[in-house]
């Protein structure tokens, strides 16, 4: 259980109360861990160790069992996601057109790696396998905005536009 976020856990009493209701609803249900984890991620946006402990205690499971399921399925995240979620496509069409260099430029600009979130919570980066826009390769998305045919030298300006509060395509 070595994944550690640079951003401290900031759960609220309201979130905890909501999580307790979810745990109670699934406590006696066979296979109740999966829906509990899914709903917990919906409440918190990710599954920090503090939330995993509450789920383990509430469902009468070991923390290692909860952690094992949370890390096995790619739908779950143990790290927080940023206000702006960046995804760089590393699918074949994008990769052959240099998306690895796009990802590297994003990581260098933000000072974080894929799967991480900036300390201010503004940005998070993830690599993905295909966004279905192969004709625009290489492709990067930020939130719902799609940037196609980008080059590493365009990355800084795109990210700066989000830092200033808006998206300029």
N, C-alpha and C positions, 0 to 999 in steps of 0.2 A: 504494500500500500504506500508506494513512494511518490505518487503523483501529488504534488503540492502546489497550490495556487499562490501566486504572489499577492492576490487580492484577499484580504481577510473576509471570513464569513460574516455576512450582515443580515442574518435572518431576523424577521420581526416576530413579535408575539402573535400577530394575526396570521402570519404564514404558518407558525408552529401549530396554532389552533386548527387551521385548515388541514394540515398534515395529519394531526391526531384523528380528525374525522375520517380521513381517507384510510388510515391504518385500521381504525375501528370497523369500517365498512368491509375491509378485506381480510380481517383477522382470522375468521373461521373458513374462509373460502379456499378450497384446494387451488394451488397455483396463484395465490393472492399476491405473491411478491412482485410479479411482473406489472400488474395494473397499479400496484402501490408505487413502484418506482416510476412508472410513466406519469402518474398524477403528481408525484413529488417533484419530478423534473418540470412539470407544468407550473407548479407553484413557485419554485425557486429559480428555474431556468437552467439548473444543472444539479448534480448530486454530490455536494461536498460531503466530507467524512462525517460532519456533524449530523447531517440529514440521514446518512446511511446508519449511523448509530441509533438514531430515534426509530428508524424503520426496523432495525434488528431487534431492539428492545420491545417495540410494540407488537411485532409479529412473533416474538419468541424464537428468533433465528440467531445464528451466530453472525457476527460482523463479517467474517470471512465469506460466508455464504452470500450475503447481500453484496459485498464487494465483488465477488466472483461473477455474479449475474450482471452487475452494473458495468463491469469491464469486458464481459464477453460480447455483449450486444452493442453494435456501433451506434444505435439510436440514443444511447446514454452518454452524457458528458460529465466528467468529474471536475472540469474546470469551467469557470464562468464564461459566458459569451459577452462580447462587447455590445455597446449601444449600436455600433455599426459592424455587421458581420460580413467579413470579406471571404470569398471563396475563389480560389484559383483552380481552374480546370487543368488537370494533368492527364486527361484522356489522350488517346493516340493522336488525333488531329491537332490538338492544342500543343501536346508535348513536342511533336516534330517541328512545330512552328515556334518553339522557344518558351513555352509556358513555365518551364523550370526557372528560366531567367526572370520571368515576371514574379514568381513566388519569391525568389531570392531578393529582388528589388523591394518587394513589400516588406519582407522580414527585416531587411537592412534599414528601411525607412522608419519602421515602427519599433525596431529593437527587440522583437519577439520572434519566436518560431511558430510554425504551423501547429495548431492545436492550443495556442496560448492566447491570452488576453492582455492588453496593455494595463499597466498599473492604475491608470486613471479610469479604466473601464470603458474607454471610448471605442476601441477597436479589438476585434478578435479575428484570427486568420485560420482558415481550414483549407486543405487541398481536397479536391473532389475528383471523381473519375470522368464525369461527363455532364455537361449542362444542356446538351442537345442543340448547341449552336455551332456545330462544326464548321459551317461556312464562314463564321466570324473569327476563327481561330487565329491567335490564342485569345481566350476569353477569361475575364475576371468579373465576378459579381460583387456588388456591395449592396447589402440589403436586397431590394428588388430591382436595382439598376444593373444593367448588363453592359459591360465594356468589351467591345470586340476589336480585333486587329490591333491590340495595344502592343507597345514596345516598352522595355524597361525604363527608358527615359521619360515616358509619360506617367509612370506610377506616382511619383512625388506630387505632381500637380493635381492628379485625381484625388489622392488622399488628403492633400491640403484643402481641397474644396469641401471635404466633409469635416475637417477640423474647424473650418470657419462657419459651419452650421448648415451648409447646403450642398447639393450635388450638382456639379456642372459637368455635363457630358460633352 
